[in-house]
Amino acid sequence: MAELEHRRAWRPAMFFFCAMVATGALLALRRPDAVFHAQFWAEDGAAWYADAYNRGGLRALPFVRDGYLAIFPRMVAAAAQLPPLVFAPLLFNLVALIIEALPPLFLVSSRMRNIGPRWLRCVLALLYLLIPDSSEVHANITNSQWQLVVLSCLILIAEVPGSTWGRIFDVFVLLLCGLSTATVFLLLAVAVARDLLPLWHYSGKKFRLSLPERRWGLVQTSLLAVAAFVQGLTLLTAGSARLHSSPGATVDRFVRIVAGQIVLPVFLGGNRLYEISHDPVTVTFVALMITAVTGLVYLYALASGTPQLKCFTLLAGLVLAAALTFPNVQPVAHQWDLFLWPGAALRYWYIPKLAVIATLIWLLDRQRPVAIRLAAGVLTCIMLVALVTHWSYQPFDDFQFAGSVRTFEQLPSGAVGEFPLNPAGIWTMRLVKK
């Protein structure tokens, strides 16, 4: 009996260990050069590491970029000053991969039992790891904020932590995320909506939050409110360096963005909208139909979904609305024109695509009408094929970072060294030799 109880006690730990190994392997194999041939990506080198190197890691922590604080990437950049420069990109990428691994690992933890049995949570975690056409948010610190946002949302909809360490984890993640991204305002809106969920209908019945849920929910909402206040004050005092060009909003562009950048990649592995026809009218009509169906499903999930699904789909809708209202891609006349390009601004569509996947799985539930379940089943099979066949990403262009470091180390003190970064031809890191 004692031996049996001992084995049962070790099962959760063994399961979680295996989940960590599998998650790490999938993330590393998705683009192996991120680990075995690490290079800086965009702001990782040009902004975060360069500021920390040139101005000092701790001094750069409160520096504002695009109008808001970015504490997390600056903390990583400060830590990256400790090892030699040649190892700094690897440190950045490993930390980014750890952040990327946290949401699926949190999904399979006991904190998320309220969304379903373990096998269902494992399926959702695997789908998260296989999400297609999201290379921009993979293995870089700059866009790891989106994984932090997903993790923060999961914390908001999870069960109340049963230990002190669990509460410390919640507080740390929510504050870190809130002080690192302007998306904290959207998370705060989700937290408030969650606190008001007892006023919503769930499966035709009223439901109540327990006293511990209400109390801890108030703590979480307060933390996000504090972070949002700090970010808002920073935005007002520091101003924003974001682009001020017109979004160029039109119905035609909107339906093409939703259909091409969010929906089709989930089922086809990428934006294949313009492969449908050479006739713009036909393309717009197909995009309109896809967007209309997606919108109806979205409203259905908001009205009839579980409390957890309601919160996540609400976050996805807010992220999409914010991205389309305040776009910040390139200095062009109309930002939405850029959003029409396949592979453009993938970071903005990341959470909406996750919401599409989560809603599709929810539609398979036995409580849904048979016709909806059949349609969802067919779409799920199509999605699984796309996820498996498009799960790997292309390696970065090789700029011989180690060779650039050797050249930089030979420069005299005060000289400026330049390092070409990915994406190719857009970013350059400039360091002043000490």
C-alpha positions in Angstrom: 0.0 0.0 0.0 2.8 2.4 0.9 4.6 1.7 -2.3 1.4 2.3 -4.3 0.8 5.6 -2.6 4.5 6.5 -3.3 4.0 5.8 -7.0 0.8 7.9 -7.2 2.6 10.8 -5.5 5.4 10.7 -8.2 3.0 10.5 -11.2 2.2 14.2 -11.4 5.9 15.1 -11.2 6.9 12.5 -13.8 4.1 13.7 -16.1 5.1 17.4 -15.8 8.8 16.4 -16.4 7.8 14.6 -19.6 5.7 17.6 -20.6 8.7 19.9 -20.1 11.0 17.7 -22.2 8.4 17.3 -25.0 7.7 21.0 -25.0 11.3 22.0 -25.1 12.1 19.5 -27.9 9.2 20.7 -30.1 10.1 24.4 -29.7 13.8 23.8 -30.3 13.2 21.6 -33.4 10.8 24.1 -34.8 13.8 26.3 -35.8 17.0 24.6 -34.6 19.3 27.4 -35.6 17.7 29.5 -32.8 19.6 27.2 -30.4 22.5 25.8 -32.3 23.3 28.9 -34.4 21.9 31.7 -32.4 21.7 35.3 -33.7 19.9 38.4 -32.6 16.6 39.3 -34.1 15.6 42.9 -34.8 15.0 44.9 -31.5 16.7 42.1 -29.5 20.0 43.4 -30.7 19.3 46.8 -32.1 17.4 48.1 -29.1 17.5 45.9 -26.0 21.1 44.6 -26.1 22.5 47.8 -27.7 21.0 50.0 -25.0 22.2 47.8 -22.2 25.7 47.6 -23.6 26.1 51.2 -24.6 24.4 52.8 -21.6 24.6 50.1 -18.9 22.1 47.3 -18.2 20.6 48.7 -15.0 20.5 52.3 -16.4 18.6 51.2 -19.4 15.8 49.4 -17.5 13.5 52.5 -17.2 14.1 53.6 -20.8 10.9 54.0 -22.7 10.4 52.6 -26.2 7.3 53.3 -28.4 5.8 55.2 -25.5 5.8 52.5 -22.9 8.0 50.6 -20.5 9.5 47.3 -21.6 10.9 45.9 -18.4 11.2 42.2 -19.4 13.4 42.6 -22.5 15.6 45.1 -20.7 16.0 42.7 -17.8 17.1 40.0 -20.2 19.5 42.5 -21.9 21.0 43.4 -18.6 21.6 39.8 -17.7 23.1 39.2 -21.2 26.0 41.6 -20.3 27.4 39.0 -18.0 28.5 36.3 -20.6 30.8 37.2 -23.5 29.1 39.0 -26.4 29.2 35.9 -28.7 26.9 34.0 -26.3 24.4 36.9 -25.8 22.0 35.9 -28.7 21.8 32.3 -27.3 20.8 33.7 -23.9 18.1 35.8 -25.5 16.8 32.9 -27.5 16.8 30.4 -24.6 14.9 32.9 -22.4 12.4 33.5 -25.2 11.9 29.7 -25.6 11.3 29.3 -21.9 8.7 32.0 -22.0 7.1 30.4 -25.1 7.0 27.1 -23.2 5.2 28.4 -20.1 1.7 28.7 -21.5 1.4 25.1 -22.7 3.0 23.9 -19.5 0.6 26.0 -17.5 -2.3 24.6 -19.5 -1.5 21.0 -18.5 -1.0 21.9 -14.8 -3.6 21.4 -12.1 -4.4 25.1 -12.1 -6.3 24.7 -15.4 -8.5 21.7 -14.4 -11.5 24.1 -14.7 -11.3 24.0 -18.6 -11.5 20.2 -18.9 -9.7 16.9 -18.3 -6.0 16.5 -18.7 -6.2 14.9 -22.1 -8.1 17.9 -23.5 -5.6 20.3 -22.0 -2.7 18.3 -23.5 -4.4 18.6 -26.9 -4.8 22.3 -26.5 -1.1 22.6 -25.4 0.0 20.6 -28.4 -2.0 22.8 -30.8 -0.5 25.9 -29.2 3.0 24.5 -29.9 2.1 23.7 -33.5 0.3 27.0 -34.4 1.3 27.8 -38.0 2.4 31.0 -39.6 3.7 32.6 -36.4 7.4 32.7 -36.9 7.7 36.3 -35.8 6.8 35.4 -32.2 9.1 32.4 -32.0 12.4 32.4 -30.2 12.9 36.1 -29.8 12.6 38.4 -26.7 10.9 41.3 -28.5 7.8 39.4 -29.3 7.8 37.0 -26.3 5.5 39.7 -24.8 2.7 37.9 -26.7 3.4 34.7 -24.9 3.5 36.6 -21.7 0.1 38.0 -22.5 -1.3 34.5 -23.2 0.2 33.2 -20.0 -1.3 36.2 -18.1 -4.7 35.5 -19.6 -4.5 31.8 -18.6 -3.6 32.9 -15.0 -6.7 35.1 -15.0 -9.0 32.2 -15.9 -7.2 29.5 -13.9 -8.1 28.1 -10.6 -7.0 30.0 -7.5 -3.4 29.0 -6.6 -3.3 26.7 -3.6 0.1 27.6 -2.4 2.2 30.7 -1.6 4.5 29.9 -4.5 1.5 29.8 -6.8 0.4 33.3 -5.6 4.0 34.6 -6.0 4.0 33.2 -9.6 0.8 35.0 -10.4 1.9 38.3 -9.0 5.3 38.1 -10.7 3.9 37.2 -14.2 1.1 39.8 -14.1 3.4 42.6 -13.0 6.2 41.6 -15.4 3.8 41.4 -18.3 2.0 44.6 -17.3 5.2 46.6 -17.1 6.5 45.2 -20.4 3.8 45.8 -22.9 0.9 48.2 -23.6 -1.3 45.1 -23.9 -1.8 45.4 -20.2 -4.8 47.7 -20.9 -6.5 44.8 -22.8 -5.6 42.3 -20.0 -7.2 44.7 -17.5 -10.3 44.8 -19.5 -10.4 41.0 -19.6 -9.9 40.8 -15.8 -12.8 43.2 -15.2 -15.0 41.2 -17.6 -14.0 38.0 -15.7 -15.0 39.7 -12.4 -18.4 40.5 -14.0 -18.9 37.0 -15.4 -21.5 36.1 -12.7 -23.7 38.6 -14.6 -23.3 36.6 -17.8 -25.3 33.5 -18.7 -23.4 30.2 -18.9 -25.2 27.2 -20.4 -28.5 28.9 -19.7 -27.8 29.2 -16.0 -26.4 31.7 -13.6 -23.2 30.8 -12.0 -21.3 32.2 -9.0 -17.7 32.8 -8.2 -16.5 31.4 -4.8 -15.2 33.8 -2.2 -11.6 32.7 -2.7 -12.0 33.3 -6.5 -13.5 36.7 -5.9 -10.7 37.7 -3.5 -7.9 36.5 -5.6 -9.5 37.9 -8.7 -9.6 41.3 -7.1 -5.9 41.0 -6.3 -5.1 40.1 -9.9 -7.2 42.9 -11.3 -5.6 45.4 -8.9 -2.1 44.3 -10.0 -3.0 44.9 -13.7 -4.6 48.2 -12.8 -1.4 49.3 -11.1 0.7 48.3 -14.1 -1.8 49.9 -16.5 -1.6 53.1 -14.5 2.2 53.1 -14.7 2.1 52.4 -18.4 -0.5 55.1 -19.0 1.4 57.7 -17.0 4.6 56.7 -19.0 2.7 57.1 -22.3 1.4 60.5 -21.3 4.7 61.9 -20.0 7.1 60.3 -22.5 5.0 60.5 -25.6 4.9 57.8 -28.3 7.3 57.3 -31.1 4.8 55.1 -33.0 3.9 55.8 -36.6 1.2 58.3 -37.2 0.1 57.3 -40.7 -3.5 56.5 -41.5 -4.7 52.9 -41.0 -6.5 53.1 -44.3 -9.5 51.2 -42.9 -12.0 49.8 -45.5 -14.4 46.9 -45.4 -12.5 45.2 -48.3 -9.2 45.4 -46.4 -10.8 44.3 -43.2 -12.3 41.1 -44.5 -9.0 40.3 -46.4 -7.0 40.7 -43.2 -9.3 38.5 -41.1 -9.7 35.8 -43.7 -6.1 35.9 -45.0 -4.0 36.5 -41.9 -6.1 34.8 -39.1 -8.5 32.2 -40.4 -6.8 30.6 -43.5 -3.4 30.1 -41.9 -5.0 27.9 -39.3 -6.4 25.6 -41.9 -3.9 26.0 -44.8 -0.7 26.8 -42.9 -0.4 30.3 -44.4 -2.2 33.2 -46.1 -3.4 31.5 -49.3 -6.2 34.0 -50.0 -4.7 35.4 -53.2 -4.2 31.9 -54.6 -8.0 31.5 -54.8 -8.4 33.7 -57.8 -6.8 36.4 -59.9 -10.1 38.3 -59.8 -10.1 40.9 -56.9 -13.9 40.8 -56.7 -13.8 37.0 -56.2 -11.1 37.2 -53.6 -13.0 39.9 -51.7 -16.3 37.8 -51.9 -14.5 34.7 -50.5 -12.9 36.8 -47.8 -16.2 38.3 -46.9 -17.9 34.9 -46.5 -15.0 33.6 -44.4 -15.1 36.7 -42.2 -18.9 36.6 -41.8 -18.8 32.9 -40.7 -15.9 33.6 -38.3 -17.7 36.6 -36.8 -20.9 34.5 -36.2 -18.8 31.8 -34.5 -17.0 34.4 -32.5 -20.3 35.9 -31.2 -21.6 32.3 -30.5 -18.5 31.6 -28.4 -18.9 34.9 -26.5 -22.6 34.2 -25.8 -22.5 30.4 -25.1 -18.9 29.5 -24.4 -17.4 28.5 -21.1 -16.2 31.4 -18.9 -12.7 30.6 -19.8 -13.4 30.6 -23.5 -15.3 33.9 -23.2 -12.3 35.6 -21.6 -9.8 34.3 -24.1 -11.9 35.2 -27.1 -12.6 38.6 -25.6 -8.8 39.1 -25.3 -8.4 38.0 -29.0 -11.0 40.4 -30.1 -9.4 43.3 -28.2 -6.0 42.5 -29.6 -7.3 42.5 -33.1 -9.2 45.7 -32.6 -6.1 47.4 -31.0 -3.8 46.1 -33.8 -6.1 47.5 -36.5 -6.7 50.8 -34.7 -3.1 51.5 -33.7 -1.0 49.7 -36.3 2.8 50.2 -36.1 4.5 48.4 -38.9 6.3 50.6 -41.5 6.1 54.3 -42.5 3.6 54.0 -45.4 0.5 56.0 -46.3 -1.9 53.2 -45.2 -0.9 50.6 -42.6 -3.7 48.2 -43.5 -2.1 47.9 -47.0 0.8 46.2 -45.3 -1.5 43.9 -43.4 -2.7 42.4 -46.7 0.8 40.9 -47.5 1.2 37.2 -46.6 3.4 37.0 -43.6 3.1 40.6 -42.6 2.9 41.6 -38.9 2.4 38.0 -37.7 2.6 39.1 -34.1 -0.8 40.8 -34.3 -2.6 37.7 -35.5 -1.0 35.3 -33.0 -3.6 35.5 -30.2 -6.6 35.7 -32.6 -5.4 32.5 -34.3 -5.1 30.8 -30.9 -8.7 31.9 -30.2 -9.8 30.3 -33.5 -8.2 27.0 -32.6 -9.6 27.1 -29.0 -13.1 27.9 -30.3 -12.9 25.1 -32.9 -12.1 22.6 -30.2 -14.9 23.9 -28.1 -17.4 23.4 -31.0 -16.6 19.6 -30.8 -18.2 19.4 -27.4 -21.2 17.1 -27.1 -23.4 20.0 -26.0 -23.1 21.6 -29.4 -25.7 20.8 -32.1 -24.8 17.8 -34.3 -24.5 19.9 -37.5 -22.0 22.2 -35.8 -20.0 19.3 -34.4 -19.8 17.7 -37.8 -18.6 20.9 -39.5 -16.1 21.5 -36.6 -14.9 17.9 -37.0 -14.1 18.3 -40.7 -12.4 21.6 -40.0 -10.4 20.1 -37.2 -9.1 17.4 -39.5 -8.1 20.0 -42.1 -6.4 22.1 -39.3 -4.4 19.1 -38.0 -3.0 18.4 -41.5 -2.0 22.1 -41.8 -0.4 22.2 -38.3 1.7 19.1 -38.9 2.8 20.0 -42.4 3.7 23.6 -41.6 5.0 23.4 -38.1 8.7 24.0 -38.8 10.1 27.5 -39.6 12.8 28.5 -42.1 16.2 29.2 -40.5 17.5 32.8 -40.2 19.9 34.2 -42.8 23.4 33.5 -41.5 25.2 36.8 -40.9 28.2 35.0 -39.2 27.6 36.7 -35.8 30.7 35.0 -34.3 32.9 36.5 -37.0 31.4 40.0 -36.5 32.1 39.6 -32.7 35.8 38.8 -33.5 36.0 41.9 -35.7 34.4 44.0 -33.0 36.8 42.8 -30.4 39.7 44.1 -32.4 38.4 47.6 -32.6 39.9 50.4 -30.4 38.0 51.7 -27.5 35.3 54.2 -28.6 34.9 52.8 -32.1 31.5 51.8 -33.3 30.9 48.2 -34.4 27.9 47.3 -36.7 26.2 43.9 -36.7 23.7 43.1 -39.4 20.6 41.5 -38.0 17.5 39.6 -39.1 15.2 40.4 -40.7 17.8 40.9 -43.4 18.3 44.4 -44.7 16.2 46.1 -42.1 18.0 46.0 -38.7 21.6 46.8 -37.6 23.0 46.6 -34.1 25.5 49.4 -33.2 27.8 48.9 -30.2 30.4 51.4 -28.9 33.5 49.4 -28.0 34.4 49.8 -24.4 
